[in-house]
Amino acid sequence: MSATPMHPRHAAPVTTRDEMAAYLRALHAPLEAYYSPGRARVRLAPFAGDFDVESAELEGFARPLWGLAPLLKGGYELPFWPEVLKGLGNGVDPEHPEYWGDVVDFDQRIVESAAISFTLLLVPEKSWALLDDRARTNLGRWLRQVTEVKSPPNNWGYFSVLAHLALNALGYDTDRQKRDALLDFLESCAMGPDGWSSDGHRPQVDHYIGFAMHFYGLLYAQFSGDDVRGKRLRDRARAFGRQFREWFADDGAALPYGRSLPYRFAHGSFWSAAAFADASAFDPGALKRLALGNIRWWQGTEALDRDGVLSMGYAYPNPVVAEFYTSAQSPYWAFKAFLPLALPADHPFWQATEEAPPSELDARIQPVPGMVMQRHQGVVTALTGGQEAADRFLHTAEKYSKFAYSTRYGFGVERDSRCFAYGAFDSMLALSTDGIHFAMRKHSDLHGIVDGMQYSRWSPLPGVVVESASIPAGVGHFRAHLIESDVALDLAEGGFSLPMPSRSSVSLAATDSMIMLTTGEDASALHVLAAPASVTLQHQIGAPGSHLYFPRAVVPQARLSVAPGRHLLASWFAASPDKVAVVAGPPALPALEPLFEHLRAHARPPKAGMRHRRMR
């Protein structure tokens, strides 16, 4: 680059188009030192996920294109762009030492091809048109492979669809019938009228629906010229946006939930795609607040490593939250959030004044992801009922099956299942038969939402069945468990975590039935309201680096031991910057036995007809 770029930590909070462009440039600048000599690969660290090193280094080259191509489309200059095109030509050249390799079935290269297809579709005059004949021939051959190989039956289908679109736009013929079959399958993943889908016919519903299924669907709608399918995809995106808005706090934070958390501000890329494809239920000013607000929230975290590279982690460098399929380069999917740069400066999105998007009460009951959303002083808490998650993903119990998730207080993962005595168990109930190993809710036999209350039935250990209810209650929620056990159990249940950078940063107040932790800004309380045995209340410090938000976190926790039999445990949990509301304590606890009878009789997961229905 011609001038020394600013460190991304020094970039202005993104409020304008030029500020977004400057922040993107600053985020990309640290990658310059890590490009290979032929410019086709980027290697930030040695680990490469569960795929080969060549694919991981292709990730490093390709994923930044999700931001760089919109920057070019928006009329901004990139002095190093000729070097990017050089790398593109070398990466697809089988005779070059930095060749990315042929694309084969179920290959990570399929994923990374999407950013290249997107670039060819968005800025053909600054990509394809500037390649020489050899590079064009190689690129066409390499990209055609993406349309011919097998891929997993999930959002990966869109990568092949984008390759079809790019090749067609460049004058190549592809198998239209195969492309349409992929699109039919992707639409068949729709679940209900509110725009949700699954990521393929797999159980979990998470951020992939926004930053993958809808994001790529809206790219198809914009680039394909397919007005009929495009209208369906836009209509479902508008419906989805009404509910997905409830996943975002007033300060821009997205609900930390599910897998692939290191993708960071990809969480807000759905709003960017909605702006790009004119598929929003909100006014431009509200949409702008959602898209830019999430980026600003990330700007206030420690997500960057020392040299400004996006680290593996969440709010700070933390490899514990990585998945088996993430490499050091994977976080740059975050660049998808910069898609609005492709819109001209006079577009309504950029001309609008930011405004708070509406939050709708009827959108806070979300049967498909299985959530009851609470919003207090702009902070979002999701009470969850036991959504299933595939076992192959890491820390699925913590990422999908806690009883509550918060945009302000994040969550932690347990680093060792053999350390019951030291587990934090925030927003979880942990059970142990030996005081060493522990089990938590991971799979639910039955779950559902009834009258705004969560219910689930789960069996974490042989001979143990737990019925759980989560009930919104003021600033917090009641959490009650009916436990039937053939064995004696040690139990631990945690509330919401707070940061504890030093011992003096957290104050503690406690009685026989209540513990409250406070910092300068927040309070987190746990009130035990019914218990079958003597309860010990304590502040439990989580393992270093186990929390998404706080390098050192502390949680209010209740511990007790029970004999074999039937037991009822009920508590009230709350955390808020509204300390007065937390200090005021819980409202009256409802009668639990008839409540459980009611929940048991009526709780059901989303109806079978809502799942995987072909949308016409």
C-alpha positions as CSV (number, residue, x, y, z in Angstrom):
1,M,0.0,0.0,0.0
2,S,1.1,3.5,-0.7
3,A,0.5,4.8,2.8
4,T,0.8,3.3,6.3
5,P,-2.7,2.1,7.1
6,M,-4.3,2.8,10.4
7,H,-4.6,0.0,12.9
8,P,-8.2,-1.2,12.8
9,R,-8.5,-0.5,16.6
10,H,-8.1,3.2,15.7
11,A,-10.8,3.3,13.1
12,A,-13.7,5.6,13.7
13,P,-17.0,3.9,14.8
14,V,-18.8,3.0,11.6
15,T,-21.7,5.5,11.0
16,T,-21.1,6.5,7.3
17,R,-20.2,4.8,4.1
18,D,-16.7,6.2,4.1
19,E,-16.2,5.1,7.6
20,M,-17.2,1.6,6.7
21,A,-14.8,1.6,3.8
22,A,-12.0,2.9,6.0
23,Y,-12.6,0.3,8.6
24,L,-12.7,-2.5,6.0
25,R,-9.3,-1.3,4.6
26,A,-7.9,-1.2,8.1
27,L,-9.1,-4.7,8.8
28,H,-7.6,-6.0,5.6
29,A,-4.2,-4.2,5.9
30,P,-2.7,-6.6,8.5
31,L,-3.2,-9.5,6.1
32,E,-0.7,-8.0,3.7
33,A,2.2,-9.5,5.7
34,Y,0.8,-13.0,5.4
35,Y,0.3,-13.3,1.6
36,S,2.4,-16.0,-0.1
37,P,4.9,-14.8,-2.8
38,G,2.5,-15.7,-5.6
39,R,-0.4,-13.9,-3.7
40,A,-2.7,-16.9,-4.0
41,R,-2.6,-17.9,-0.3
42,V,-2.8,-16.3,3.1
43,R,-1.5,-18.2,6.2
44,L,-2.1,-16.6,9.6
45,A,-1.3,-19.6,11.8
46,P,-0.4,-23.3,11.3
47,F,-3.7,-24.9,12.2
48,A,-6.1,-25.7,9.4
49,G,-9.2,-27.2,10.7
50,D,-10.2,-30.6,9.5
51,F,-9.2,-29.9,5.9
52,D,-5.9,-29.7,4.1
53,V,-3.5,-26.7,4.4
54,E,-4.1,-25.6,0.8
55,S,-7.8,-25.2,1.5
56,A,-7.1,-23.3,4.7
57,E,-4.7,-20.9,2.8
58,L,-7.3,-20.5,0.1
59,E,-9.7,-19.4,2.8
60,G,-7.3,-16.6,3.7
61,F,-7.2,-15.5,0.1
62,A,-10.9,-15.8,-0.7
63,R,-12.9,-14.7,2.4
64,P,-11.6,-11.1,2.3
65,L,-13.2,-10.9,-1.1
66,W,-16.6,-10.7,0.5
67,G,-15.6,-7.2,1.6
68,L,-13.1,-6.2,-1.1
69,A,-15.5,-6.7,-4.0
70,P,-18.2,-4.5,-2.5
71,L,-15.5,-1.9,-1.9
72,L,-14.6,-1.9,-5.5
73,K,-18.3,-1.9,-6.6
74,G,-18.8,1.1,-4.5
75,G,-16.2,3.1,-6.4
76,Y,-13.4,2.9,-3.8
77,E,-9.8,2.4,-4.9
78,L,-7.7,-0.6,-3.9
79,P,-4.1,0.0,-4.9
80,F,-3.3,-3.6,-4.2
81,W,-6.1,-5.1,-6.3
82,P,-3.8,-6.1,-9.2
83,E,-2.0,-8.3,-6.7
84,V,-5.3,-9.9,-5.8
85,L,-5.9,-10.7,-9.4
86,K,-2.4,-12.1,-9.7
87,G,-3.1,-14.4,-6.8
88,L,-6.4,-15.4,-8.4
89,G,-4.7,-16.4,-11.6
90,N,-2.0,-18.3,-9.8
91,G,-4.4,-20.1,-7.5
92,V,-6.3,-21.7,-10.4
93,D,-3.2,-22.5,-12.4
94,P,-2.4,-26.3,-12.1
95,E,1.2,-25.6,-13.1
96,H,1.8,-22.9,-10.4
97,P,3.3,-24.0,-7.1
98,E,0.5,-22.1,-5.3
99,Y,-2.3,-23.9,-7.2
100,W,-5.3,-24.4,-4.8
101,G,-5.8,-27.9,-6.1
102,D,-8.7,-29.6,-7.9
103,V,-12.1,-29.4,-6.4
104,V,-13.4,-32.8,-5.2
105,D,-16.5,-34.1,-3.5
106,F,-17.3,-32.6,-0.1
107,D,-14.2,-30.3,-0.4
108,Q,-13.6,-27.1,1.6
109,R,-12.7,-25.5,-1.8
110,I,-16.4,-25.6,-2.6
111,V,-17.0,-23.2,0.3
112,E,-14.3,-20.8,-0.6
113,S,-15.3,-20.7,-4.3
114,A,-18.4,-18.7,-3.3
115,A,-16.5,-15.5,-2.6
116,I,-14.8,-15.9,-6.0
117,S,-18.1,-16.4,-7.8
118,F,-19.5,-13.5,-5.9
119,T,-16.6,-11.2,-7.0
120,L,-17.1,-12.3,-10.7
121,L,-20.8,-11.5,-10.4
122,L,-20.5,-8.2,-8.6
123,V,-17.5,-6.6,-10.4
124,P,-16.8,-8.6,-13.6
125,E,-15.2,-5.5,-15.1
126,K,-12.6,-5.4,-12.4
127,S,-12.0,-9.1,-12.1
128,W,-12.7,-11.3,-15.1
129,A,-12.2,-8.5,-17.6
130,L,-8.7,-7.8,-16.2
131,L,-7.5,-11.5,-16.4
132,D,-5.4,-12.8,-19.3
133,D,-6.7,-15.6,-21.4
134,R,-4.7,-18.3,-19.5
135,A,-6.1,-17.2,-16.2
136,R,-9.7,-17.1,-17.6
137,T,-9.4,-20.6,-19.0
138,N,-8.0,-21.9,-15.7
139,L,-10.6,-20.1,-13.6
140,G,-13.5,-21.3,-15.8
141,R,-12.2,-24.9,-15.5
142,W,-11.7,-24.7,-11.8
143,L,-15.1,-23.1,-11.1
144,R,-16.9,-25.6,-13.3
145,Q,-15.6,-28.3,-11.0
146,V,-17.7,-26.7,-8.2
147,T,-20.9,-27.3,-10.2
148,E,-20.0,-30.9,-10.8
149,V,-18.9,-32.4,-7.5
150,K,-21.0,-33.6,-4.5
151,S,-21.4,-31.4,-1.5
152,P,-23.2,-31.8,1.9
153,P,-27.0,-31.3,1.8
154,N,-27.0,-28.0,3.5
155,N,-26.1,-24.3,2.8
156,W,-23.2,-25.6,0.7
157,G,-25.7,-26.0,-2.1
158,Y,-25.7,-22.3,-2.5
159,F,-21.9,-22.4,-3.3
160,S,-22.6,-24.5,-6.3
161,V,-25.6,-22.2,-7.3
162,L,-23.3,-19.2,-7.2
163,A,-20.7,-20.9,-9.3
164,H,-23.5,-21.7,-11.9
165,L,-24.5,-18.1,-11.9
166,A,-21.0,-16.8,-12.3
167,L,-20.2,-19.2,-15.1
168,N,-23.4,-18.4,-16.9
169,A,-22.7,-14.6,-16.6
170,L,-19.3,-15.2,-18.2
171,G,-20.8,-17.1,-21.1
172,Y,-20.3,-20.7,-20.0
173,D,-23.2,-23.2,-20.2
174,T,-23.9,-25.2,-17.1
175,D,-26.5,-27.8,-16.1
176,R,-29.6,-25.7,-15.4
177,Q,-31.6,-28.7,-14.2
178,K,-28.9,-29.5,-11.6
179,R,-28.9,-25.9,-10.4
180,D,-32.6,-25.8,-10.0
181,A,-32.7,-29.0,-8.1
182,L,-30.2,-27.6,-5.6
183,L,-32.4,-24.5,-5.2
184,D,-35.5,-26.6,-4.8
185,F,-33.7,-28.5,-2.0
186,L,-32.6,-25.3,-0.3
187,E,-36.1,-24.0,-0.3
188,S,-37.4,-27.3,1.1
189,C,-35.5,-26.5,4.3
190,A,-38.0,-23.8,5.1
191,M,-39.7,-24.1,8.5
192,G,-43.0,-22.3,9.0
193,P,-44.3,-18.9,7.9
194,D,-41.8,-16.7,9.8
195,G,-38.9,-17.1,7.4
196,W,-36.9,-19.7,9.4
197,S,-35.3,-22.7,7.9
198,S,-32.9,-25.3,8.9
199,D,-29.4,-25.5,7.5
200,G,-30.2,-28.5,5.4
201,H,-32.3,-31.3,7.0
202,R,-30.3,-31.1,10.3
203,P,-31.8,-30.2,13.6
204,Q,-30.3,-27.0,14.8
205,V,-31.5,-23.5,14.0
206,D,-28.9,-20.8,14.6
207,H,-27.0,-17.9,13.0
208,Y,-26.5,-20.0,9.8
209,I,-30.0,-19.2,8.8
210,G,-29.2,-15.5,8.6
211,F,-25.6,-15.4,7.4
212,A,-25.9,-18.4,5.1
213,M,-29.3,-19.6,4.0
214,H,-30.8,-16.1,3.7
215,F,-27.6,-14.3,2.8
216,Y,-26.9,-16.5,-0.3
217,G,-30.6,-16.8,-1.2
218,L,-30.7,-13.0,-1.4
219,L,-27.5,-13.0,-3.6
220,Y,-29.3,-15.4,-5.9
221,A,-32.4,-13.2,-6.0
222,Q,-30.2,-10.2,-6.9
223,F,-28.0,-11.8,-9.5
224,S,-30.1,-14.5,-11.2
225,G,-32.9,-12.5,-12.9
226,D,-35.2,-15.2,-11.6
227,D,-38.2,-13.0,-10.6
228,V,-40.4,-15.8,-9.3
229,R,-38.0,-17.6,-7.0
230,G,-36.4,-14.3,-6.2
231,K,-39.7,-12.9,-4.9
232,R,-40.2,-16.0,-2.7
233,L,-36.7,-15.6,-1.2
234,R,-37.1,-11.9,-0.6
235,D,-40.6,-12.4,1.0
236,R,-39.2,-15.0,3.3
237,A,-36.2,-12.8,4.2
238,R,-38.6,-10.0,5.1
239,A,-40.6,-12.3,7.4
240,F,-37.4,-13.7,8.9
241,G,-36.1,-10.2,9.6
242,R,-39.0,-9.4,12.0
243,Q,-38.1,-12.3,14.2
244,F,-34.3,-12.1,13.8
245,R,-34.4,-8.4,14.8
246,E,-35.2,-9.8,18.4
247,W,-31.7,-11.4,18.4
248,F,-30.1,-8.0,18.4
249,A,-29.7,-5.7,21.5
250,D,-30.0,-2.0,21.3
251,D,-26.2,-1.6,21.5
252,G,-25.9,-3.7,18.3
253,A,-24.8,-7.0,20.0
254,A,-26.1,-10.1,18.4
255,L,-27.3,-13.0,20.5
256,P,-24.2,-15.2,21.1
257,Y,-25.7,-18.6,20.3
258,G,-24.8,-21.7,18.3
259,R,-21.7,-22.7,16.3
260,S,-19.2,-20.8,14.2
261,L,-19.0,-17.9,16.7
262,P,-15.5,-16.8,15.5
263,Y,-17.2,-15.4,12.3
264,R,-18.1,-12.4,14.4
265,F,-19.8,-9.6,12.5
266,A,-21.1,-12.1,9.9
267,H,-23.9,-12.3,12.5
268,G,-25.1,-8.9,11.1
269,S,-24.5,-9.7,7.5
270,F,-28.2,-10.7,7.0
271,W,-29.1,-7.0,7.4
272,S,-26.4,-6.2,4.9
273,A,-27.8,-8.6,2.4
274,A,-31.3,-7.4,3.0
275,A,-30.2,-3.9,2.1
276,F,-28.3,-5.1,-1.0
277,A,-31.3,-7.1,-2.3
278,D,-34.1,-4.7,-1.1
279,A,-35.6,-7.4,1.2
280,S,-36.2,-5.7,4.5
281,A,-39.4,-5.3,6.5
282,F,-37.8,-2.2,8.1
283,D,-37.3,1.4,6.9
284,P,-33.8,2.2,5.6
285,G,-32.9,4.0,8.8
286,A,-33.8,1.0,11.0
287,L,-32.0,-1.4,8.7
288,K,-28.9,0.8,8.8
289,R,-28.9,0.8,12.6
290,L,-29.1,-3.0,12.6
291,A,-26.3,-3.5,10.1
292,L,-23.9,-0.8,11.3
293,G,-24.8,-1.2,15.0
294,N,-23.5,-4.7,15.0
295,I,-20.2,-3.7,13.4
296,R,-19.8,-0.9,16.0
297,W,-20.4,-3.4,18.8
298,W,-17.5,-5.5,17.5
299,Q,-15.3,-2.4,17.2
300,G,-15.7,-2.1,21.0
301,T,-14.4,-5.6,21.7
302,E,-10.9,-7.1,21.8
303,A,-11.7,-9.4,18.8
304,L,-8.4,-8.4,17.1
305,D,-5.0,-9.8,17.8
306,R,-2.0,-7.6,18.5
307,D,-1.3,-6.9,14.8
308,G,-5.0,-6.3,14.0
309,V,-5.8,-9.7,12.6
310,L,-9.2,-11.2,13.4
311,S,-8.3,-13.7,16.1
312,M,-9.8,-17.1,16.7
313,G,-12.3,-16.5,19.4
314,Y,-15.2,-14.2,20.1
315,A,-14.9,-10.9,22.1
316,Y,-11.2,-11.6,22.6
317,P,-8.7,-14.1,21.3
318,N,-9.9,-17.5,22.5
319,P,-9.4,-20.7,20.5
320,V,-11.7,-22.6,23.0
321,V,-14.7,-21.5,21.0
322,A,-13.4,-22.8,17.6
323,E,-15.0,-25.6,15.7
324,F,-13.3,-28.6,14.1
325,Y,-13.8,-27.0,10.7
326,T,-12.3,-23.6,11.6
327,S,-8.8,-22.5,10.5
328,A,-6.9,-19.4,11.5
329,Q,-8.3,-17.8,8.3
330,S,-11.9,-18.7,8.9
331,P,-13.0,-15.6,10.8
332,Y,-12.8,-13.5,7.7
333,W,-16.3,-14.6,6.8
334,A,-17.0,-11.6,8.9
335,F,-16.3,-9.5,5.8
336,K,-19.8,-10.4,4.5
337,A,-21.1,-7.7,6.7
338,F,-19.5,-5.0,4.4
339,L,-21.9,-5.8,1.5
340,P,-23.6,-2.4,1.8
341,L,-20.5,-0.8,0.4
342,A,-21.7,-2.1,-3.0
343,L,-24.6,0.3,-2.8
344,P,-24.1,3.8,-4.3
345,A,-23.8,6.7,-1.9
346,D,-27.2,8.0,-2.9
347,H,-28.9,4.8,-2.0
348,P,-31.7,5.1,0.6
349,F,-29.7,2.9,3.0
350,W,-26.8,5.4,3.0
351,Q,-29.0,8.5,2.9
352,A,-31.2,7.5,5.8
353,T,-30.7,8.6,9.4
354,E,-30.2,5.7,11.7
355,E,-33.2,5.0,13.9
356,A,-34.1,2.3,16.4
357,P,-35.8,-0.6,14.7
358,P,-39.1,-1.7,16.1
359,S,-39.2,-4.5,18.6
360,E,-42.4,-6.5,18.4
361,L,-43.9,-8.5,21.2
362,D,-45.5,-11.0,18.9
363,A,-42.1,-11.7,17.4
364,R,-40.5,-12.6,20.7
365,I,-42.2,-16.1,20.9
366,Q,-40.1,-18.0,18.3
367,P,-41.2,-21.7,18.1
368,V,-38.9,-22.7,15.3
369,P,-35.6,-21.9,17.1
370,G,-37.4,-22.7,20.3
371,M,-36.9,-19.4,22.1
372,V,-38.8,-16.9,24.3
373,M,-37.1,-13.5,23.9
374,Q,-36.9,-11.0,26.8
375,R,-35.9,-7.4,26.3
376,H,-35.1,-5.1,29.2
377,Q,-33.2,-1.8,28.9
378,G,-32.2,-2.9,25.4
379,V,-30.6,-6.1,26.6
380,V,-31.8,-9.3,25.0
381,T,-32.1,-12.6,26.8
382,A,-33.3,-15.8,25.1
383,L,-34.9,-18.5,27.1
384,T,-34.3,-21.7,25.3
385,G,-36.1,-25.0,25.5
386,G,-33.8,-27.7,24.3
387,Q,-33.1,-27.4,20.6
388,E,-31.3,-30.3,19.2
389,A,-27.8,-29.9,17.9
390,A,-25.6,-32.3,16.0
391,D,-23.2,-34.1,18.3
392,R,-20.3,-33.6,15.9
393,F,-20.0,-29.9,16.7
394,L,-17.9,-28.8,19.7
395,H,-19.5,-27.8,23.0
396,T,-23.0,-28.2,21.7
397,A,-24.5,-28.4,25.1
398,E,-23.2,-25.0,25.9
399,K,-23.8,-23.5,22.5
400,Y,-27.4,-24.7,22.1
401,S,-28.9,-26.1,25.3
402,K,-28.3,-23.6,28.1
403,F,-31.5,-22.3,29.7
404,A,-30.7,-18.7,28.9
405,Y,-28.5,-16.7,26.5
406,S,-27.7,-13.0,26.9
407,T,-26.4,-10.3,24.5
408,R,-24.8,-8.5,27.5
409,Y,-23.5,-11.4,29.6
410,G,-22.6,-14.0,26.9
411,F,-21.9,-17.5,28.0
412,G,-19.1,-19.9,28.9
413,V,-18.1,-23.4,27.8
414,E,-16.8,-26.0,30.2
415,R,-13.3,-26.9,29.4
416,D,-13.1,-30.3,31.2
417,S,-16.1,-32.7,31.8
418,R,-14.1,-34.2,34.7
419,C,-14.1,-31.1,36.9
420,F,-17.5,-30.8,38.4
421,A,-16.1,-29.1,41.5
422,Y,-14.7,-26.2,39.4
423,G,-17.4,-25.9,36.7
424,A,-19.1,-22.5,36.2
425,F,-22.3,-23.9,34.7
426,D,-23.7,-20.4,33.9
427,S,-27.4,-20.7,32.9
428,M,-27.1,-24.5,33.2
429,L,-28.0,-27.3,35.6
430,A,-25.1,-29.8,36.0
431,L,-25.5,-33.2,37.5
432,S,-22.9,-35.6,38.8
433,T,-23.0,-39.0,40.4
434,D,-19.4,-39.1,41.6
435,G,-18.5,-35.4,42.2
436,I,-16.0,-35.5,39.4
437,H,-17.8,-36.1,36.0
438,F,-20.9,-34.1,35.1
439,A,-23.7,-34.0,32.6
440,M,-25.8,-31.1,31.3
441,R,-28.8,-30.7,29.1
442,K,-27.8,-31.6,25.5
443,H,-30.7,-33.6,24.1
444,S,-34.4,-33.1,25.0
445,D,-37.0,-35.9,24.7
446,L,-39.7,-33.3,24.5
447,H,-39.7,-29.5,24.4
448,G,-42.0,-26.7,23.5
449,I,-43.4,-23.2,24.3
450,V,-46.7,-22.9,26.1
451,D,-48.2,-19.6,27.0
452,G,-44.9,-17.9,26.7
453,M,-43.1,-20.5,29.0
454,Q,-40.4,-22.9,28.0
455,Y,-40.7,-26.6,28.9
456,S,-38.3,-29.5,28.2
457,R,-37.9,-33.1,29.4
458,W,-34.4,-34.5,29.3
459,S,-32.4,-37.4,30.5
460,P,-28.7,-36.5,31.1
461,L,-27.7,-39.7,32.9
462,P,-29.0,-43.3,33.2
463,G,-31.8,-43.4,35.7
464,V,-32.3,-39.6,35.7
465,V,-35.1,-37.7,34.1
466,V,-35.4,-33.9,34.4
467,E,-38.4,-31.7,33.5
468,S,-37.5,-28.0,33.3
469,A,-39.5,-24.9,33.0
470,S,-38.2,-21.4,32.2
471,I,-40.7,-18.6,32.9
472,P,-40.2,-14.9,32.2
473,A,-40.5,-13.0,35.5
474,G,-39.8,-9.3,35.6
475,V,-36.2,-8.4,34.8
476,G,-35.3,-12.1,35.1
477,H,-36.8,-15.5,34.9
478,F,-37.9,-18.4,37.0
479,R,-36.2,-21.7,36.3
480,A,-37.8,-24.8,37.9
481,H,-36.7,-28.5,37.6
482,L,-38.6,-31.7,38.6
483,I,-35.8,-34.3,39.0
484,E,-36.5,-38.0,39.2
485,S,-33.4,-40.0,39.9
486,D,-32.6,-43.6,40.8
487,V,-29.2,-42.5,42.1
488,A,-27.9,-39.9,44.5
489,L,-26.8,-36.7,42.7
490,D,-24.7,-33.6,43.2
491,L,-26.3,-30.6,41.5
492,A,-24.9,-27.2,40.5
493,E,-26.8,-24.5,38.8
494,G,-25.5,-21.1,37.7
495,G,-26.9,-17.7,36.8
496,F,-25.5,-15.1,34.5
497,S,-21.8,-14.4,34.4
498,L,-20.1,-11.0,35.1
499,P,-16.6,-9.9,34.2
500,M,-14.0,-10.3,37.0
501,P,-10.8,-8.7,35.8
502,S,-9.7,-8.3,39.5
503,R,-10.9,-9.5,42.9
504,S,-12.0,-6.0,43.8
505,S,-14.1,-5.5,40.7
506,V,-17.0,-7.7,41.9
507,S,-18.9,-7.3,45.2
508,L,-20.9,-10.1,46.8
509,A,-24.0,-10.0,49.0
510,A,-25.7,-13.2,50.2
511,T,-28.3,-14.7,52.5
512,D,-29.3,-18.3,53.0
513,S,-31.4,-18.2,49.9
514,M,-29.9,-15.4,47.7
515,I,-26.6,-14.4,46.2
516,M,-26.0,-11.3,44.3
517,L,-22.8,-10.2,42.4
518,T,-22.4,-6.6,41.4
519,T,-19.8,-4.6,39.4
520,G,-19.7,-0.9,38.7
521,E,-22.3,-1.4,35.9
522,D,-24.2,-4.6,36.5
523,A,-25.8,-6.9,39.0
524,S,-26.4,-10.7,38.7
525,A,-28.6,-12.4,41.2
526,L,-29.7,-16.0,42.0
527,H,-32.7,-16.5,44.5
528,V,-33.4,-20.1,45.5
529,L,-37.2,-20.3,46.0
530,A,-37.7,-24.1,46.5
531,A,-35.1,-26.7,47.2
532,P,-35.2,-30.4,48.4
533,A,-32.0,-30.1,50.5
534,S,-29.6,-27.6,52.0
535,V,-28.2,-25.3,49.4
536,T,-24.7,-23.7,49.3
537,L,-24.6,-20.4,47.4
538,Q,-21.3,-19.3,46.1
539,H,-19.6,-17.2,43.5
540,Q,-17.8,-19.6,41.0
541,I,-14.9,-18.3,38.9
542,G,-14.9,-20.0,35.5
543,A,-11.7,-21.5,34.0
544,P,-9.6,-18.7,32.3
545,G,-10.6,-18.2,28.7
546,S,-13.7,-20.3,29.0
547,H,-16.2,-17.4,28.6
548,L,-17.0,-15.8,25.2
549,Y,-17.0,-12.3,26.5
550,F,-14.9,-12.2,29.6
551,P,-11.3,-13.6,29.9
552,R,-12.1,-14.0,33.6
553,A,-15.7,-14.5,34.5
554,V,-17.6,-15.1,37.8
555,V,-21.1,-16.6,38.1
556,P,-23.6,-16.9,41.1
557,Q,-24.1,-20.6,41.7
558,A,-26.2,-22.9,43.8
559,R,-24.9,-26.3,44.9
560,L,-26.7,-29.1,46.7
561,S,-26.9,-32.9,47.0
562,V,-30.0,-35.1,46.8
563,A,-30.8,-38.7,47.5
564,P,-32.6,-40.9,45.0
565,G,-36.2,-39.9,44.5
566,R,-38.3,-37.1,43.2
567,H,-37.2,-33.5,43.8
568,L,-38.2,-30.0,43.0
569,L,-35.7,-27.2,42.6
570,A,-36.8,-23.7,41.7
571,S,-34.9,-20.4,41.5
572,W,-35.0,-16.9,40.0
573,F,-32.2,-15.6,37.9
574,A,-31.6,-12.1,36.8
575,A,-28.8,-9.9,35.5
576,S,-29.1,-6.3,34.3
577,P,-27.5,-2.9,34.3
578,D,-30.8,-2.0,36.0
579,K,-29.5,-2.8,39.4
580,V,-32.6,-1.5,41.1
581,A,-34.7,-4.1,39.3
582,V,-32.3,-6.9,40.2
583,V,-32.1,-5.8,43.8
584,A,-35.9,-5.7,44.0
585,G,-35.9,-9.5,43.6
586,P,-38.4,-11.9,42.1
587,P,-42.2,-11.7,41.8
588,A,-44.3,-14.4,43.4
589,L,-43.5,-17.9,42.3
590,P,-46.4,-19.7,40.7
591,A,-47.6,-23.0,41.9
592,L,-45.3,-25.4,40.2
593,E,-47.0,-28.8,40.3
594,P,-50.1,-27.8,38.3
595,L,-47.8,-25.7,36.1
596,F,-45.7,-28.7,35.2
597,E,-48.9,-30.7,34.5
598,H,-50.0,-28.0,32.1
599,L,-46.7,-27.7,30.3
600,R,-46.3,-31.5,30.1
601,A,-49.7,-31.8,28.5
602,H,-49.3,-29.0,25.9
603,A,-45.7,-28.5,25.1
604,R,-44.8,-29.6,21.6
605,P,-41.9,-28.8,19.3
606,P,-42.8,-27.0,16.0
607,K,-45.4,-29.0,14.1
608,A,-44.1,-31.5,11.6
609,G,-45.8,-29.6,8.8
610,M,-43.7,-26.6,9.6
611,R,-40.4,-28.4,9.0
612,H,-38.9,-28.8,5.6
613,R,-42.0,-27.7,3.7
614,R,-41.4,-26.9,0.1
615,M,-42.3,-23.2,-0.3
616,R,-44.1,-22.3,-3.5
